[in-house]
Amino acid sequence: MRKSWLRWTLLGVLALIAAGCATYPDQATTRQMAEKMVSGDFTAPTPALLKRLAQDRSQQICSKIAGAELTQAEADEVLKLARASIKYPASGKLMGDWKAGNRLAHDGAGDRIQGGRLEKRKENGGLCQNCHALAAGEINVGNVGPSLTGFGAQRGNSAAIVKYTYDKIYNSWANVPCSNMPRLGATGHLTPEQITHMVAFLIDPQSPINRK
């Protein structure tokens, strides 16, 4: 009698599990539910701030559920969109002032919400030091990304390297789809001119990045 009861109990549990799995929403439905929850719970004093909740096509591709890997077609689409997003300065010069770049690389202000309002800044910063080691000897640096110490000294300053560096800062997904690096230019956080200064900071031989 006891064995029979246990058998029927186990079958009932398995049936409930199977039913739960059968009714579990698919990825598209799960995404819609999650986006609805976020948009419904997030409030902002100005409609402009609510735009941050809307993912662009690349973010939608990169936000795959359960860490699923990108397909080749998805990776190709992210690369294509990223490369199409890159805009260059009107001057055509991709290297600016390394001193201005140094300042930007250590400045984390801009686009922050403070007291329910978007921070007002004359210019935003890049805060490269948050994720990268910069000039040799600096202590307050991050290690999420690779070290940038000696970046230009190791790679040189050819036109190809300058363009690669500019593109990488403007939209890192143009090189590595869905990487953790912010898309500083594509999101409008930094201007093309600001990015030229950061390129100079990384490549110019006089920059502290490249001094021994």
Backbone as CSV, one residue per row, in Angstrom:
resi,resn,N_x,N_y,N_z,CA_x,CA_y,CA_z,C_x,C_y,C_z
1,MET,0.841,-1.198,0.000,0.000,0.000,0.000,0.880,1.254,0.000
2,ARG,1.905,1.212,0.866,2.809,2.350,0.972,3.550,2.588,-0.340
3,LYS,4.038,1.495,-0.959,4.758,1.621,-2.224,3.848,2.162,-3.313
4,SER,2.615,1.722,-3.328,1.669,2.201,-4.327,1.415,3.692,-4.159
5,TRP,1.288,4.123,-2.903,1.056,5.561,-2.634,2.232,6.395,-3.097
6,LEU,3.455,5.913,-2.801,4.651,6.632,-3.213,4.757,6.714,-4.732
7,ARG,4.375,5.605,-5.403,4.450,5.571,-6.857,3.511,6.608,-7.465
8,TRP,2.269,6.654,-6.970,1.303,7.602,-7.516,1.671,9.047,-7.183
9,THR,2.267,9.255,-6.002,2.724,10.601,-5.620,3.829,11.070,-6.557
10,LEU,4.785,10.182,-6.836,5.890,10.512,-7.727,5.382,10.812,-9.135
11,LEU,4.449,10.010,-9.617,3.881,10.252,-10.943,3.165,11.597,-11.001
12,GLY,2.496,11.944,-9.910,1.797,13.226,-9.863,2.762,14.398,-9.911
13,VAL,3.866,14.269,-9.173,4.884,15.322,-9.174,5.493,15.486,-10.559
14,LEU,5.822,14.381,-11.196,6.393,14.423,-12.541,5.419,15.048,-13.532
15,ALA,4.139,14.747,-13.375,3.126,15.312,-14.268,3.050,16.829,-14.101
16,LEU,3.144,17.300,-12.852,3.110,18.740,-12.594,4.322,19.429,-13.197
17,ILE,5.491,18.792,-13.059,6.717,19.363,-13.635,6.599,19.446,-15.149
18,ALA,6.112,18.374,-15.743,5.959,18.349,-17.206,4.995,19.431,-17.671
19,ALA,3.907,19.607,-16.913,2.927,20.630,-17.283,3.538,22.018,-17.171
20,GLY,4.353,22.214,-16.112,5.010,23.509,-15.942,5.964,23.806,-17.078
21,CYS,6.722,22.807,-17.477,7.670,23.001,-18.578,6.935,23.282,-19.887
22,ALA,5.809,22.625,-20.064,5.063,22.792,-21.311,4.471,24.184,-21.435
23,THR,4.184,24.826,-20.286,3.558,26.151,-20.326,4.566,27.273,-20.114
24,TYR,5.847,26.956,-19.959,6.855,27.997,-19.745,6.973,28.850,-21.011
25,PRO,6.931,30.182,-20.872,6.929,31.043,-22.067,8.211,30.918,-22.884
26,ASP,8.085,31.129,-24.192,9.262,31.071,-25.049,10.079,32.355,-24.869
27,GLN,11.206,32.445,-25.578,12.111,33.572,-25.382,11.466,34.903,-25.746
28,ALA,10.721,34.932,-26.845,10.093,36.182,-27.281,9.098,36.681,-26.243
29,THR,8.300,35.759,-25.708,7.311,36.135,-24.700,7.997,36.576,-23.409
30,THR,9.048,35.859,-23.032,9.794,36.219,-21.826,10.390,37.612,-21.951
31,ARG,10.933,37.928,-23.122,11.496,39.263,-23.355,10.404,40.336,-23.226
32,GLN,9.258,40.087,-23.831,8.165,41.049,-23.770,7.707,41.270,-22.329
33,MET,7.630,40.188,-21.568,7.217,40.297,-20.168,8.224,41.113,-19.371
34,ALA,9.514,40.856,-19.604,10.562,41.569,-18.871,10.561,43.054,-19.215
35,GLU,10.423,43.376,-20.504,10.423,44.775,-20.921,9.200,45.513,-20.366
36,LYS,8.067,44.816,-20.294,6.856,45.421,-19.741,7.031,45.702,-18.259
37,MET,7.685,44.781,-17.551,7.927,44.977,-16.121,8.827,46.182,-15.884
38,VAL,9.881,46.298,-16.679,10.818,47.406,-16.518,10.141,48.732,-16.836
39,SER,9.460,48.801,-17.977,8.821,50.052,-18.390,7.708,50.448,-17.437
40,GLY,7.045,49.475,-16.832,5.961,49.779,-15.915,6.430,50.242,-14.548
41,ASP,7.619,49.794,-14.148,8.117,50.116,-12.810,9.058,51.314,-12.783
42,PHE,9.561,51.725,-13.954,10.531,52.821,-13.986,9.809,54.127,-14.287
43,THR,10.054,55.115,-13.450,9.468,56.440,-13.678,10.579,57.459,-13.820
44,ALA,10.295,58.534,-14.515,11.291,59.589,-14.713,10.562,60.923,-14.854
45,PRO,11.204,62.004,-14.413,10.555,63.313,-14.477,10.403,63.862,-15.889
46,THR,11.189,63.348,-16.825,11.086,63.813,-18.208,11.009,62.620,-19.145
47,PRO,10.228,62.722,-20.205,10.095,61.604,-21.159,11.416,61.204,-21.789
48,ALA,12.348,62.160,-21.900,13.627,61.858,-22.546,14.376,60.752,-21.813
49,LEU,14.252,60.719,-20.483,14.965,59.701,-19.715,14.385,58.311,-19.940
50,LEU,13.110,58.249,-20.298,12.490,56.954,-20.534,13.015,56.291,-21.798
51,LYS,13.646,57.069,-22.678,14.208,56.503,-23.903,15.306,55.495,-23.596
52,ARG,15.906,55.609,-22.417,16.963,54.669,-22.052,16.436,53.250,-21.898
53,LEU,15.143,53.113,-21.732,14.560,51.791,-21.548,14.412,51.034,-22.860
54,ALA,14.411,51.767,-23.962,14.193,51.132,-25.271,15.511,50.642,-25.856
55,GLN,15.602,49.354,-26.096,16.818,48.789,-26.677,16.831,49.003,-28.185
56,ASP,18.010,49.300,-28.714,18.136,49.333,-30.167,18.295,47.897,-30.662
57,ARG,18.340,47.741,-31.981,18.372,46.394,-32.550,19.588,45.602,-32.066
58,SER,20.740,46.252,-31.984,21.951,45.556,-31.540,21.818,45.076,-30.101
59,GLN,21.262,45.908,-29.239,21.077,45.506,-27.845,20.105,44.349,-27.731
60,GLN,19.072,44.357,-28.555,18.119,43.251,-28.538,18.801,41.937,-28.896
61,ILE,19.692,41.991,-29.876,20.417,40.779,-30.276,21.356,40.334,-29.164
62,CYS,22.038,41.296,-28.554,23.046,40.964,-27.544,22.431,40.537,-26.208
63,SER,21.171,40.900,-25.980,20.512,40.541,-24.715,19.818,39.192,-24.845
64,LYS,20.568,38.192,-25.198,19.974,36.872,-25.374,19.716,36.245,-24.013
65,ILE,18.612,35.519,-23.915,18.195,34.936,-22.652,19.092,33.761,-22.276
66,ALA,19.401,33.690,-20.976,20.189,32.584,-20.411,21.591,32.505,-21.002
67,GLY,22.107,33.642,-21.461,23.478,33.673,-21.960,23.698,32.858,-23.217
68,ALA,22.664,32.675,-24.008,22.801,31.895,-25.237,23.811,32.558,-26.183
69,GLU,24.575,31.758,-26.894,25.598,32.278,-27.793,24.970,32.881,-29.041
70,LEU,25.674,33.870,-29.600,25.223,34.477,-30.841,25.374,33.494,-31.992
71,THR,24.428,33.532,-32.894,24.607,32.786,-34.132,25.506,33.620,-35.042
72,GLN,26.032,33.028,-36.087,26.881,33.769,-37.011,26.101,34.900,-37.670
73,ALA,24.845,34.631,-37.997,24.011,35.654,-38.628,23.783,36.831,-37.692
74,GLU,23.576,36.554,-36.404,23.369,37.615,-35.419,24.642,38.437,-35.235
75,ALA,25.783,37.760,-35.143,27.056,38.466,-34.994,27.318,39.360,-36.204
76,ASP,27.029,38.850,-37.381,27.225,39.631,-38.607,26.327,40.869,-38.620
77,GLU,25.098,40.716,-38.129,24.180,41.856,-38.107,24.660,42.920,-37.128
78,VAL,25.144,42.497,-35.948,25.660,43.464,-34.969,26.856,44.207,-35.541
79,LEU,27.767,43.478,-36.191,28.930,44.116,-36.813,28.503,45.132,-37.870
80,LYS,27.554,44.746,-38.707,27.091,45.627,-39.777,26.467,46.898,-39.216
81,LEU,25.609,46.751,-38.205,24.964,47.906,-37.586,25.980,48.812,-36.897
82,ALA,26.943,48.194,-36.233,27.956,48.973,-35.516,28.822,49.773,-36.479
83,ARG,29.255,49.139,-37.545,30.115,49.824,-38.507,29.361,50.954,-39.211
84,ALA,28.067,50.754,-39.433,27.262,51.791,-40.075,27.022,52.979,-39.153
85,SER,27.155,52.762,-37.843,26.874,53.828,-36.881,28.028,54.822,-36.736
86,ILE,29.211,54.438,-37.173,30.406,55.252,-36.907,30.408,56.518,-37.755
87,LYS,30.584,57.636,-37.086,30.679,58.942,-37.752,32.039,59.552,-37.422
88,TYR,32.611,60.203,-38.406,33.943,60.784,-38.235,33.855,62.300,-38.140
89,PRO,34.848,62.931,-37.532,34.812,64.389,-37.385,34.849,65.093,-38.731
90,ALA,34.236,66.284,-38.791,34.170,67.034,-40.046,35.556,67.366,-40.564
91,SER,36.516,67.521,-39.674,37.882,67.865,-40.081,38.575,66.721,-40.803
92,GLY,38.116,65.495,-40.585,38.766,64.331,-41.167,39.966,63.854,-40.369
93,LYS,40.374,64.610,-39.368,41.523,64.238,-38.529,41.037,63.358,-37.383
94,LEU,41.667,62.196,-37.223,41.231,61.248,-36.204,42.071,61.304,-34.937
95,MET,43.116,62.144,-34.940,43.921,62.334,-33.741,43.858,63.795,-33.318
96,GLY,43.475,64.014,-32.065,43.365,65.367,-31.555,44.473,65.702,-30.577
97,ASP,44.094,66.203,-29.423,45.027,66.658,-28.393,45.090,65.622,-27.274
98,TRP,46.262,65.034,-27.062,46.354,63.973,-26.062,46.097,64.492,-24.648
99,LYS,46.377,65.765,-24.410,46.132,66.318,-23.073,44.632,66.372,-22.776
100,ALA,43.853,66.748,-23.794,42.398,66.725,-23.634,41.909,65.286,-23.470
101,GLY,42.534,64.364,-24.196,42.181,62.958,-24.074,42.493,62.400,-22.703
102,ASN,43.605,62.845,-22.128,43.993,62.423,-20.783,42.924,62.830,-19.778
103,ARG,42.440,64.044,-19.934,41.395,64.542,-19.029,40.109,63.732,-19.190
104,LEU,39.737,63.469,-20.421,38.515,62.707,-20.678,38.607,61.281,-20.146
105,ALA,39.778,60.697,-20.262,39.969,59.308,-19.837,39.832,59.135,-18.328
106,HIS,39.992,60.238,-17.586,39.901,60.167,-16.132,38.618,60.818,-15.590
107,ASP,37.780,61.296,-16.478,36.565,62.007,-16.074,35.349,61.113,-16.273
108,GLY,34.622,60.855,-15.177,33.471,59.956,-15.269,32.129,60.659,-15.265
109,ALA,32.121,61.980,-15.368,30.852,62.709,-15.294,30.102,62.664,-16.618
110,GLY,28.799,62.892,-16.515,27.971,62.979,-17.720,26.937,61.885,-17.820
111,ASP,25.729,62.264,-18.228,24.622,61.331,-18.444,24.169,60.610,-17.182
112,ARG,24.483,61.173,-16.014,24.024,60.560,-14.775,22.711,61.201,-14.341
113,ILE,21.868,60.409,-13.700,20.602,60.921,-13.167,20.824,61.254,-11.701
114,GLN,20.678,62.518,-11.362,20.896,62.979,-9.999,19.662,63.735,-9.520
115,GLY,19.087,63.280,-8.420,17.890,63.916,-7.908,16.735,63.870,-8.883
116,GLY,16.680,62.812,-9.688,15.598,62.670,-10.653,15.789,63.480,-11.914
117,ARG,16.936,64.112,-12.071,17.190,64.915,-13.258,18.506,64.505,-13.916
118,LEU,18.541,64.657,-15.230,19.750,64.326,-15.964,20.805,65.389,-15.700
119,GLU,21.985,64.931,-15.321,23.079,65.838,-15.003,23.392,66.756,-16.187
120,LYS,23.577,68.030,-15.894,23.946,68.987,-16.933,25.455,69.179,-16.926
121,ARG,26.053,68.891,-18.059,27.507,68.987,-18.183,27.864,69.668,-19.487
122,LYS,28.935,70.433,-19.458,29.428,71.035,-20.690,29.906,69.945,-21.629
123,GLU,30.580,68.941,-21.081,30.986,67.773,-21.858,31.048,66.565,-20.945
124,ASN,30.790,65.402,-21.514,30.869,64.162,-20.756,32.296,63.643,-20.745
125,GLY,32.553,62.751,-19.807,33.863,62.113,-19.750,33.796,60.679,-20.233
126,GLY,34.948,60.089,-20.477,35.002,58.712,-20.949,35.259,57.705,-19.843
127,LEU,35.964,58.143,-18.790,36.310,57.297,-17.640,36.909,55.953,-18.052
128,CYS,37.912,56.007,-18.915,38.592,54.780,-19.333,39.233,54.055,-18.149
129,GLN,39.678,54.843,-17.145,40.376,54.252,-16.010,39.479,53.330,-15.190
130,ASN,38.183,53.417,-15.405,37.268,52.555,-14.671,37.446,51.085,-15.054
131,CYS,37.893,50.830,-16.281,38.027,49.448,-16.772,39.442,49.093,-17.215
132,HIS,40.304,50.093,-17.443,41.623,49.835,-18.013,42.740,50.448,-17.181
133,ALA,43.892,49.788,-17.180,45.113,50.406,-16.691,45.571,51.402,-17.747
134,LEU,45.987,52.597,-17.320,46.373,53.639,-18.270,47.876,53.889,-18.181
135,ALA,48.273,55.074,-17.743,49.706,55.376,-17.666,50.375,54.497,-16.608
136,ALA,51.615,54.160,-16.865,52.367,53.330,-15.922,52.435,54.016,-14.556
137,GLY,52.197,53.247,-13.514,52.292,53.783,-12.165,50.972,54.236,-11.578
138,GLU,49.935,54.389,-12.403,48.640,54.780,-11.856,48.071,53.643,-11.018
139,ILE,47.464,54.002,-9.906,46.947,52.991,-8.981,45.435,52.817,-9.111
140,ASN,44.719,53.922,-9.232,43.255,53.871,-9.255,42.758,53.552,-10.661
141,VAL,42.922,52.299,-11.065,42.505,51.869,-12.405,41.761,50.543,-12.300
142,GLY,41.052,50.198,-13.362,40.282,48.954,-13.373,40.991,47.847,-14.129
143,ASN,40.411,46.670,-14.059,40.980,45.522,-14.773,39.910,44.722,-15.517
144,VAL,38.748,45.353,-15.743,37.701,44.674,-16.509,38.141,44.497,-17.959
145,GLY,38.796,45.538,-18.499,39.314,45.482,-19.860,40.829,45.319,-19.847
146,PRO,41.444,45.105,-20.997,42.897,44.926,-21.066,43.638,46.208,-20.712
147,SER,44.879,46.055,-20.284,45.709,47.219,-19.980,45.972,48.015,-21.257
148,LEU,45.926,49.344,-21.149,46.215,50.222,-22.282,47.598,50.868,-22.140
149,THR,48.318,50.497,-21.118,49.657,51.040,-20.916,50.555,50.668,-22.097
150,GLY,51.173,51.670,-22.707,52.039,51.419,-23.851,51.277,51.118,-25.126
151,PHE,50.030,51.507,-25.201,49.183,51.180,-26.357,49.837,51.608,-27.669
152,GLY,50.196,52.890,-27.774,50.791,53.395,-29.010,52.206,52.924,-29.209
153,ALA,52.945,52.799,-28.120,54.334,52.348,-28.218,54.404,50.941,-28.798
154,GLN,53.435,50.127,-28.494,53.420,48.742,-28.968,52.866,48.610,-30.384
155,ARG,51.917,49.483,-30.751,51.217,49.323,-32.020,51.646,50.308,-33.105
156,GLY,52.293,51.383,-32.710,52.682,52.392,-33.687,51.560,53.389,-33.921
157,ASN,51.753,54.263,-34.908,50.760,55.311,-35.177,50.386,55.381,-36.656
158,SER,50.335,54.233,-37.314,49.942,54.193,-38.718,48.488,54.623,-38.862
159,ALA,48.114,54.985,-40.079,46.732,55.400,-40.341,45.751,54.285,-39.992
160,ALA,46.157,53.045,-40.237,45.279,51.910,-39.938,45.050,51.767,-38.433
161,ILE,46.104,51.959,-37.632,45.984,51.859,-36.177,45.148,53.006,-35.633
162,VAL,45.348,54.199,-36.186,44.573,55.358,-35.741,43.083,55.121,-36.001
163,LYS,42.751,54.646,-37.204,41.352,54.393,-37.538,40.776,53.277,-36.675
164,TYR,41.539,52.209,-36.478,41.077,51.106,-35.637,40.749,51.614,-34.229
165,THR,41.625,52.461,-33.689,41.437,52.971,-32.336,40.209,53.867,-32.265
166,TYR,40.039,54.720,-33.263,38.866,55.599,-33.300,37.589,54.767,-33.355
167,ASP,37.555,53.807,-34.266,36.362,52.969,-34.424,36.058,52.189,-33.145
168,LYS,37.109,51.697,-32.496,36.939,50.906,-31.277,36.305,51.735,-30.175
169,ILE,36.729,52.990,-30.046,36.160,53.857,-29.018,34.748,54.279,-29.397
170,TYR,34.552,54.590,-30.661,33.231,55.065,-31.106,32.176,53.984,-30.921
171,ASN,32.454,52.790,-31.401,31.527,51.677,-31.239,32.318,50.382,-31.213
172,SER,32.585,49.911,-30.016,33.423,48.713,-29.850,32.814,47.478,-30.502
173,TRP,31.494,47.486,-30.709,30.847,46.314,-31.306,31.177,46.190,-32.789
174,ALA,31.815,47.205,-33.365,32.249,47.110,-34.755,33.433,46.160,-34.889
175,ASN,34.065,45.821,-33.770,35.181,44.880,-33.759,34.824,43.572,-33.068
176,VAL,34.163,43.701,-31.914,33.761,42.520,-31.140,32.281,42.649,-30.791
177,PRO,31.412,41.925,-31.491,29.976,42.044,-31.238,29.615,41.781,-29.777
178,CYS,28.830,42.685,-29.205,28.286,42.517,-27.855,29.348,42.507,-26.759
179,SER,30.486,43.143,-26.996,31.505,43.219,-25.961,31.008,44.094,-24.814
180,ASN,31.730,44.056,-23.683,31.328,44.825,-22.509,31.696,46.303,-22.614
181,MET,32.508,46.664,-23.580,32.945,48.053,-23.687,31.798,48.953,-24.146
182,PRO,31.610,50.091,-23.477,30.524,51.013,-23.871,30.711,51.516,-25.302
183,ARG,29.603,51.750,-25.972,29.635,52.298,-27.335,29.599,53.822,-27.212
184,LEU,30.740,54.391,-26.880,30.798,55.785,-26.427,30.353,56.803,-27.465
185,GLY,30.653,56.555,-28.728,30.243,57.484,-29.770,28.861,57.180,-30.303
186,ALA,28.566,55.907,-30.501,27.286,55.508,-31.089,26.106,55.905,-30.213
187,THR,26.306,55.943,-28.903,25.231,56.327,-27.987,25.149,57.836,-27.803
188,GLY,26.092,58.564,-28.382,26.090,60.010,-28.244,26.716,60.509,-26.956
189,HIS,27.329,59.608,-26.194,27.947,60.029,-24.931,29.161,60.920,-25.188
190,LEU,29.962,60.548,-26.177,31.108,61.363,-26.576,30.930,61.823,-28.020
191,THR,31.437,62.985,-28.328,31.378,63.509,-29.693,32.561,62.963,-30.495
192,PRO,32.479,63.015,-31.816,33.631,62.592,-32.633,34.903,63.348,-32.262
193,GLU,34.791,64.629,-31.975,35.972,65.416,-31.616,36.579,64.929,-30.304
194,GLN,35.735,64.612,-29.329,36.249,64.085,-28.064,36.971,62.759,-28.284
195,ILE,36.435,61.964,-29.156,37.059,60.660,-29.410,38.423,60.836,-30.069
196,THR,38.590,61.841,-30.916,39.919,62.079,-31.502,40.939,62.400,-30.416
197,HIS,40.515,63.100,-29.367,41.422,63.408,-28.260,41.816,62.136,-27.516
198,MET,40.867,61.227,-27.361,41.171,59.978,-26.672,42.069,59.090,-27.529
199,VAL,41.899,59.163,-28.842,42.792,58.436,-29.748,44.222,58.951,-29.567
200,ALA,44.379,60.278,-29.512,45.703,60.870,-29.325,46.295,60.455,-27.991
201,PHE,45.461,60.404,-26.969,45.937,59.992,-25.645,46.515,58.579,-25.690
202,LEU,45.919,57.719,-26.498,46.382,56.333,-26.585,47.593,56.163,-27.502
203,ILE,47.720,57.030,-28.513,48.719,56.785,-29.560,49.898,57.757,-29.559
204,ASP,49.660,59.011,-29.212,50.720,60.016,-29.284,51.932,59.607,-28.433
205,PRO,53.140,59.653,-28.996,54.340,59.266,-28.244,54.562,60.117,-26.997
206,GLN,54.039,61.346,-26.988,54.219,62.232,-25.839,53.225,61.959,-24.714
207,SER,52.203,61.159,-24.998,51.198,60.843,-23.983,51.804,60.007,-22.871
208,PRO,51.353,60.237,-21.620,51.850,59.419,-20.511,51.564,57.925,-20.689
209,ILE,50.604,57.598,-21.529,50.315,56.189,-21.829,51.553,55.500,-22.411
210,ASN,52.320,56.243,-23.226,53.415,55.640,-23.988,54.812,55.974,-23.450
211,ARG,54.871,56.668,-22.342,56.163,56.959,-21.729,56.590,55.840,-20.810
212,LYS,57.876,55.573,-20.826,58.414,54.514,-19.952,58.889,55.121,-18.643
